[in-house]
Amino acid sequence: MKIKLKPIIILALGMAALSFSFIQTWQHYDLEIPRIWTTKALKDWELPNANPAFTVEPVSEEFYYALPERVIYKTYPVYHPDYEPEGYWEWLHEQDAQIVFDPAQLKTEADWIKAGELLFDYPIDTLGAVISAKHVRSKEFYTASGMPITPDGIMPFVQWVVAGKGKVYLGNLSCAMCHTRVMPDGSTIKGAQGNWSGDKAFAYGLESNGASEGDVQAITRFLFSSPWAAGDPHGKLLASGKEEIIAAYKAVPEGAFGRQGTSILYPPQAPNLIGVKDRKYLDHGGLSQHRSIEDMMRYIAMNQSLDFLNFYGDYNPIGLTKQELNNGKPIIFPGTYDRHSEAQLLAIAKYVYSLTPPENPNKPSALSEKGKIIFAEQGCVTCHTPPLFTNNKLTPADGFAIPDAHYSKYNIFDISVGTDPGYTMNTRRGTGYYKVPSLLGLWYRGPFLHDASLAKLEDLFDSARLKDDYVPTGFKPHNVKTKAVPGHEFGIDLTKADKGALIAYLLTL
């Protein structure tokens, strides 16, 4: 298999070449659309890396606005082969392209939110960066990956993109891919902690395509390598060979995903976006400050593959030098290379802010009321403060020394809860901190903890997890049989009855 990398010519444009529409703040129906990728805004938006010498350096304002804006075509659902309507595939190839996003038609807040949902679902990759068209049309793919589908046989994490007659592409990497959950009854919750089996699906693709060891190493390197991390754990994984690397992908459970810049060694739990409007930090390590909707727009822009062009010191994930990036020479970049317009980013952010939880089937009871008292008595409210059930602060990981300057710049709760520090100390997105998560919506979430190592809330309060002979019920590294799940020991010494009451309360939130 050859890794699909699209060659793009990036022209070095000066400020004079930028169009007037980019230099000015846009206005439409009295709605101001801010210019979000500015040198000033980017300066303190993201936190430093846990190793400050490798703090992220994003692309410049000039580079960003020289990129073409994304065209949004009408998309169509992807069916499991057993459910695809007769003639559907042929019908798709007969459709004309339809451009479906036009900000001139958005006249109300509801219009913007509806358009944002369309963009939330819209994939940014059509080159098969994660899975390909031939995979989703194969029954074997669904069996091998354990991919959830709806009762109608729709796989809601990807879409068919029609760019013209006969131009039908499988779209990957939408927001919805990682933030859609298929519930046991087949219903879906948009914005929830997603449960698509992405890393297993990716492993299936590598194996079924006959990827060479060099290919598997290369793609894993640009996705995850952080060679400055102590002990270079990703370097050790790459050196272990193709079979070990693929096994690491397969070990990531549904509800977690090795997104770019993180790790399949420390896979992050897929975040729940419902209620994110009230969160002060984004990413498990609090990498991005969230002070306004403009920060959310920046976060969306950065996380749609733009971060492959970041520099960490002199390191770039796809092997660029700063001179190659900035002097207009041809560069190689994975996937499509365009960007959402600021109107598109604003629409997505408005939609994400509008997300509300589904009705909770777990109603308050005498047992949950007892658990509410225990929640307060155990001091859980200190970090998980109602009504948001988070204090919106950052806690340091074990081994991270908080710089004095951080106390005045960030909201810090200077106590470590002792959870595994690997994600925040050994990845490109690592800050040395973990954000205090909200407990709202626990009933439709899981697996739990930032690394998705525990499948159920009951496991969190099981003292057996602190021992080295424990078998994690959620994520377990591919090369270990047993492993302690340390940290967050609050409530672990409660009686069985009190644990039951506390869990009953947590499930009502």
N, C-alpha and C positions, 0 to 999 in steps of 0.2 A: 504493500500500500504506500502511496505517496501522500504525505501530509498536504492537504489542500491549502495552499497559501496564495493569496491573490496579490499580484504585483500592482503597486499603486505609485503613480508619479505625484509627488508632493512638490508644488512650486513654492519657492520662498517668496512670499508676498510681504511687502512693506505696508505700513499703516495707510499709505496713500491709496493702495489698491483695495482697501476694504470699502465696501459699499456704504452709502450714507445710512441705509436702513439698519446696518449693524452698529454704526457709531452712535446713533440716537436711540433713546428708549422708545420702543414701539408703543403705539396706542391703538386700541381698537374697541369701539363701542364703550369708550370711557374706561377701558380696562388697560392698565399699564402692564406691559410685558417687559420685565427687567432684563438687562444685559448681565448675564450671570458669570461669564468666564473672563473676569478681569484680574489683572495683577493684584490689585488691592484686595479683592474678595478672596482670592486664593491664598493670600499670604499666611493667614492664621486659621483657615477653615479646617484643615486636617491636623491631627495631633502628630507630634514627632514619633518616629519609630522607637521601639524599645532600645535599640542601638542608635542614638541620635545621628551618627555619621551616615546612616542609611535612610534618613527621612526622605519621604517621597518628594520628587520634583516633577510636577505635571507639565504637560505641554504648555507653551506660551499662549497668550491671548491672540497674537497674530496668527499662530499656527492653527488654533482652534477655529477661528472664524474664516480661515481659508478653506476649510473642509466643506464639501457640498452638503446641502440639507437632504434629509431622508424623504423619499417619496413613499406614501402610505397607500398600498393597494388593498383592494378587497381580499379578504381571506376566507377560507372554507374549512370545515371540520375534517379531522383525520379519524377514520374509522378502523377498528380492528377488522381484519379480513373477513371474519365470520358475520360481521354486521354491515359491511359496506353495501349500500343500495346497488342493485343491478344497474350497470351502465354508468355508475357515478364517475369512475376514473376517466372514461371516454368523454363524458359530459364536461368534466373539469377542463379538458384540453380544448374544448370548443368555445370556452368563455373568453371574452375580451377583457383586457385589463380595465379596472375601474379605480380611479384615484378617489379615496374616500375621506380624506382630511382636508378641509378648507376652512381656515379660521374666519374667513369673511362671512361664513354662515352661522357662526357661534354668537348668538345675540343675548343669551341668558346664562346664568350660572349653571343651570341644569344642562344647557347645551354643552358647556365646557366639560362638565363631569361625564356626560355621555360620550363625548369625543375622547376623554381621558381613558375611559374603560376600553374603547376600541384600541387605543394606543398601548394600554397595559397588556392587552392580548397580542399585540403585533410583534412578530419576530424580527430580530435585526440581522439574522444570519440565514442565508439560503444555500450555503456551500456544504452543509452537512457537518458543521463543527462538532456537534455532539452525536446526533444520530442522522441517518440518511433516509431518503425516500424508500429505498429497497428494503430497509429494515422494518419500517412501520407497516409495510405491505406483506410482511412475513409473519405467520403464526408463531414460528419458532422464536422470534424476537420477544413477543409478549410472555411466552413461557420462560425463556431464559432470564429475562430481566425482572419478571414479576410486576410488570407495568400495570398500574390501576387503570380501569376504564369505567365509564358511566354505564347505567343500565341500557342505554341506547347504543352501547358499543363505541362511544367516542373517547378518544384519548385526548383529554382537554389541555395537555401541556404543550402541544405543538399545533401548527396550522398549515394548510396548503396555501401558498401565495401564488396568485395568478398574475403574471406580469405581461400577459398577451396570449393570443391563441397558440396553444402548444407549448407555452412557457409556464409550466407548473413546477413549483419548487417547494420542498419541505422547509418550513421556517422553524428555526431554533432560537433560543435565547431571548424570549420575551420575558417581561416581568412575571407574567402568569406562569411561566414554566416552573419557577421555584416557589411561587406564592399562590398556588391553587391546591386545595386539599380535596380528595375524593373520600367521602365519609363511608362508613360500613354499609349504610343504606343506599349508597350510590349517588347521593346528593353531593354537590360541590360547594366549597366555601372559598370565594376569591379573597385574596389577601392574607389568608391563613398560613400557618406553617405548612408548607407544601409537602406532599408525600410522593412525588414522582421519583422513580428509581433511576435517577440520572446516571450515577456512577456505574451501576450494574449495566445499564444500557450502553454506556460508553465502552465498558470492558467487552461487551458482546460485539460491538462494532469493530474494535481492535482485533478481536479473535476471528470474527467471520470474514473480515477483509484481508486476513493474512498479514497483518502489520509486522514489519521486521522489528528486530530488537532496537535498531537505531531509530526507527520511526517512533516507537513507544517511548524511548528515552527522550527524544527531542520534544515531543508534544508535552510530556510530563514536566520537562525542564522549564518550558516557557510558561506553563500554567502555574507552577508552584515553587520553583527553586528560589531560595534565599541563601546564597552561599556564605553570607557573613554570619549566619546564625551559629551559635555555639555547637560544635560537633557536626555541623552541616548535615542534619538528618535527611534532607532531600537528596543530597549527594550520595549518601549511603544507599538510599532506596534505588537511585538510578543505577548504581554500580552493582546492585543485586541481580539485575537481569530482567528480561521481559516477563517471565512467568510471575516473579515476585511483584512486579509493578502492577500487572493486571489483577493479581490477587488483592492488592491494596485497594484498587478501585472497587472490586466486588465486595469488600468488607464494609463499605459505607452504607448504612441503612437508610431506608426511606425516612424522610424527615430531616435528613442532613444532606449536604451536598458540597463537594470539593470545588467551590467556585474559584475562579482565577485569583491568584494572590494569597490564597489560604493554603489548604493542604488536604491530601487524602490520608495523611498520618494524624492530623488533628482536625478532622472535618467539622465545620461549624454547623450547628443546628440551624435549619432554615428559619429565618426570623418570621414572626407573626407581624404583619403590617397593619392589622386592625388596631386602631388607636395610636398609630405611630406619630400622628400629628402632635401628640403631647409628650413625645420622648425628646430628650435634650441631646442624645448622642445616637449615632447610627453605626452599625456593625457591632459584633459582640465585644470587640476591644474598644469601642467608642472612638473609632478612627476619625469619623467625621462629625463635627459639631452641627447641631440642628437648631438654629436660632430663628429661622424664618422659612417661608416657602422657597425662597431663593436657594437656601442651602439644600433643600430637598431636590430642587431642580439640578443643582450641581452634582449631587450624589447620583442621581439617575444618569446624568451625562457621563460621569466618570466610570460608572459600573457597566456601561454598555460597550465594553472592550477598549475604551480609551486608555485604561490603566496599563495596557500592554506597552504603551509608549512612555510610561513613567520612567524616570531614572531614580535609582536608589544608590546614592553616591555616584559611582561611575558604572553601576550595573544596570542593564536594561534587559527585560525578560526575553526579548527576541533578538538580542545580540547587537543592537544598534550602538553606535557611538553618538555622542552629542553633536558632533560635526555632521554626521550622516543625516541626523534628524533635522538639523536646522539649516543646512546649506542647499536644500532643494534637490539632492541626488535621489535617484530611485531607491525606495525601501520596500521591504517585504513585510506584509502585515496579515495576520490570520483573519479570514472572514471578510465581510463587507467593510468598506471604510467610508462611512459618511456619518452624519450626526443628526440628531433630532434638532429641529428648529426650536427657538425659545418658546414659540407658541405651543409646539407639541409637548415640550417639557412641562410647561405650565399646566396644560390639560392633564397630563399624567399625574402631576403632583396634586392637582385639585381632586382627581378621582381617588387617589390614595388617601387623601385627607377625609374624603367622604365615607370611607369604608366603615360599616357598622357590623357588630357581631350578630350571628343568627340567634334565634331564641334559645335560651339555655334550658334543656330539659330537666336539669337538676335544681329543683325548687328548695327554698329554705325549709328546714325542718327542725325539730327539737335537737336532733343529733348535730346538724350543721351549726345551730346556735351555740351549742356547747363547744364546737370546734372554733367558733369565732372568739370565744372567751380565751381558749387555749392559745390561739394565734396572737392575741394581745399579751397574755401572760408570758409567753415564750420570747417576747421581744421582736417578733417577726415584723411588727409595724415600723421598727426603726429603719429597716432597709426597704420594706415593701409597704410603704405608707399609703393608706387609703386617701382619696378615691382612685388614684392611678395605680396603686399597689406597686409603686417604685418610688424611691426618693430621687431618681434621675441623677444619681451620682456614679462616679467611677471608683472601683476598688482595685488596689494594686495586686498583681499576681505575686506568688512567692518567688523571691529572687529579684524583684524589681525595686530599685531604690528611687523613690519619688524625688525628682529635682525640686529644689526650693521654689523655683519660679513657677512651678505648676500650681501651687496652692492658690495663687492669686488669679490664675488664668482659667482654671477648670474647677468643676464641682467634684471634690474628692472626699470620699469616705475612707479615711486612712486606716482601714483594717482589712487584711486579706482573709477571705473565707476558705482558702486552701485548696481550691479546685485546680485541676491540671493546668499548668502554665504554658503548655506547649504551643497552643494557638497564638497567644499574644506575645510570646518571647521568641518564636522561631519562624515566623512567617512575614511576608511583605506587609501585611496589614497589622502586624503586631505593634501595640503601643505600650505594653507593660501593664495595662489595665484590663479589667472587664467591667462592662456597664452593669448596673443593677437592673435585672430584667423586671418587667411588669408581670404580675401573676394573673392578670385578666385573661379569661378565655382558656384556662388550663384544661377545661373539659373537652375541647376539640383539638388540643395540641398533643405533642409527643413525637419522638422520644425527648427526654428532658436533660437539663444542664447544657452549657454552651457547646459541649462536644457530643451531645445526643447519646451519652453512654448508658442512660437508664430509660427503659421502655415505659415504665409506669410510675405514678406518684408513690405507690407503695414501696418501690425499690429505693426511693430517696431516703426513706425512714428505716431502711433495713441495715442494721449494724454490720451484717455480714459483708456488705460492699466495701468496708474499710480494710478487709483482709486480703492478702496477696493471692489466696486461693479462690477468690471470687470470680465468677464468670459473668461479665457485664451483660445485662439484658438488652442493651441498645448497641452502640458502637463498641466493637472490640478490634484492636489492631489485627491485621491479617496474620502476623507472625507470632502471636502469643495465644496461649490457651486460657490462662487465667490472669487477672489483673485487678488490683484494688481500684476502686473509684473514690478518690479521697475528697475531702473538703465538704463544706456546707453541712455540718453535723448537727445543725439546729433541729431539735425535736426527735433526734434519733434515740434518746433514752426514755421517751414517753412510754406509758403502758400501751398494750395493744389496743385497748378501748379508746384511749385518748388519741392515738394515731388515727384510728378509724374516724373519730369525730373531726379531727383536724382536716383529714383528706375530704370528708364530706363537705366541710366548709369551703375548702379550696376549689372544689368542683362547682360550687355555686357562683364563683366570681365571673 
